[in-house]
Amino acid sequence: MPNLPSISFIVPVYNEELNIAVMLRNLHNVLDAHPEWHSEVIIVEDGSGDNTRAVLQAEVKKYPAATLVIHPVNQGYTASLKDGIRLARGRFLMYIGADEEFDSSELPDFVTPLLNGEADLILGVRWQRNAYKLFRFFLSVIYIFTLNALFRMRINDYNWSQAWCREIFERISLDSNSLFVLPEIIVKAHDLRYRIKEVPSNHRGRQAGKSSVNMRIMGAALLDAFTFAAKRRSGNYKAESAAAFLRRPQSSQ
């Protein structure tokens, strides 16, 4: 199909009035340096309680390749990510957080392997998490250890920036409504034998504001993980779903 982007960048946003303008500028500086990517940016504003929406409505006018989706009320991170994936038109998709913890200069490390056909799913790995407080660091370690034990995998980071080939979403459903949605994608892609590549990524820590992640959110993710693990071990599990999240394009005869 002509005029479709090669890669769609999906940015869920909630209460990031102090970060989002800088994040979008840094992101588009990289995209402007790589016109061969034929990119689009989908920003999902999730009913923020601060001035994020007004900032975004002003900022998005600077970026013709950006689309702004507004949730009138907060629906949660996972709903925002799913809405972004649904609207994405690219052959490849990438999730980026809006809090400026991810360094956009690393984008080629995610995009290039996809475009070159080296992998189907790229996972960023935060080798150093110096910006984390000690409790958050140990919580992350326990979370990763638990998921690897449940799914008998060796993944070093389940919930950082990720990039995917579109075909994955044309074959799997997305059932989780928690932070577990990203691990769900990884496990199902692994079960369908998609090629997974991990790339080191710099965790810069928040530049402003505070994270909305708390014990309740982490508990919901772990509950989803245990529920999915039990289903995966059952005789009825199939990674590929007839109710795939995205429809495959109809081939013309």
Secondary structure, DSSP 8 states (H G I E B T S, - for coil): -TT--SEEEEEEESS-TTTHHHHHHHHHHHHHT-GGG-EEEEEEEE--SSSHHHHHHHHGGG-TTEEEEEESS---HHHHHHHHHHH--SSEEEE--SSS-B-GGGHHHHHHHHHTTS-SEEEEEES--TTS-HHHHHHHHHHHHHHHHHHT---S-SSS-EEEEGGGGGT------STTHHHHHHHHHHHTT--EEEEEE-B---SSS-----HHHHHHHHHHHHHHHHHHHSTT--SS-TT-SS-------
